[in-house]
Amino acid sequence: MLNYIHTSDGTTVDWIDLEDEHERLCREQRKLSRKVHGSNNYEKQRREVAKVKRHIRRKVLDYQHKITTWLVREYDAVFVEDLDVKGMLEQSHNARNKQDAAWRQFITLLEYKAELYGTHVVQIDAAGTTKECASCGVETAKPIWVREHSCPSCGFECDRDANAAMNVLQRGFSELGLGWPESTPVETALPTDTTQVSTKRVIETGSPTLNEAASAAE
């Protein structure tokens, strides 16, 4: 997962860096493994491990609060993939990062805040969003390490996540029963440049001018 959020208008948001926290957790867990189970030192170290885990959970929650607040303030509609998180954890070598993302927690926060701000949130079937070409609809299989979408049928090329975000956007509009403008979906919503937003720049503020829609993919 290179980005936590990739919108159809070209904005990407990094996931929070938890490397230092996980290194500390591993150190504290190793210390715990060397203690005699049931001893005072064991209980003391067990509480230290729990403290680090609690810190990680709070850091994740705080970051998700900031992202979801930004999304519902910035967009009139947010379409997100209905991800099979359990399946991803079982199959992926990068399971720790996906687990940290706490996708279901993110969706819960997003839906709650959407009600407060009058924003539409729709979960979209994630099947084929990375394979299907956002321009012509032809599916092309690609392994996870291939980060560019290049359609052999129509020649459309873009970032893999941008293509997936466009497909999520199209499915979201269909779910809401909304029609497209006169130009094609790709011409309307897919930008030529991508705006990268680092974790440090995610703050609880939003644009006073709402855009039409956003989609979060992968």
Secondary structure, DSSP 8 states (H G I E B T S, - for coil): ---SEE-TTSEEE-----HHHHHHHHHHHHHHHTS-TTSHHHHHHHHHHHHHHHHHHHHHHHHHHHHHHHHHHHBSEEEEEE--HHHHHHH-TTHHHHHHH-HHHHHHHHHHHHHHHT-EEEEEE-TTTTTB-TTT--B----TT--EEE-TTT--EEEHHHHHHHHHHHHHHHHTT----SS-HHHHH--SS-EEE-GGG--S---SS-BS-EEE--
